[in-house]
């Protein structure tokens, strides 16, 4: 099943081993007596208890930042005569969306803290040790891996059965077509650092927590996960990304640390890139 003489076979074997480790962690979470008090403990994520005016203001700042970032990216497209299929347009678009929104919300949060009217924190206070949060993020990645891969296989099978063409994300083409090292480094930074940070702030710390105050818990989980999957505009990845969004939201809710889903998200995106470089194929 695994051709260990090839990079692709070795890398695929490593993913299967990580997936088995993830299933073992899930079993321990539900069956190990020592973990049951922790599993039954209340969520640690801080509630979004800001006023409606503050919520609308933060949303308005995020939308404005997205608009300004998009305008700046479009201006650079025209200045450098970049086409839609050029990889640098993807880099600039990511900076215009995730980068601008992350910076704007972070600056506004700092301003409110300095003004003595802080926004609700994104994580519990005091936070858990950094090493614990990093390890937990890696564990969440392993736990999510078998479920996301399974959802990916189901999605591919369903689309093939229905005769729907399967289109991979543009990222696959850039890494498979011998793009320049500078472009690949920029795409890797956007994919592994900028996108996880921006999307977790937007969908987990933002939308999930806000919806959790207004809707039943299951509805908040589903809404934020569907919105997260919809952002990627790729039908074959919609189901696996929804599953990933659900697991990331649950991890954030239980751990009370935004760093946990950010690390898990970053590891997933890094695995997708390594899949492409190893010749395994598109990511789940």
Secondary structure, DSSP 8 states (H G I E B T S, - for coil): ---TTSHHHHHHHHHHHHHHHHHHHHHHHHH-HHHHHHHHS---S------HHHHHHHHHHHHHHHHHHHHHHHHHHHHTT--TTSHHHHHHHHIIIIIHHHHHHHHHHHHHHHTT-----SS-SS---HHHHHHHHHHHHHHHHHHHHHHHHHHHHHHHHHT------HHHHHHHTT--HHHHHHHHHIIIIIHHHHHIIIIIIIIIHHHHHHS-HHHHHHHHHHHHHHHT--GGGHHHHHHHHHHHHHHHHHH--HHHHHHHHHHHHHHHHHHHHHT--S--
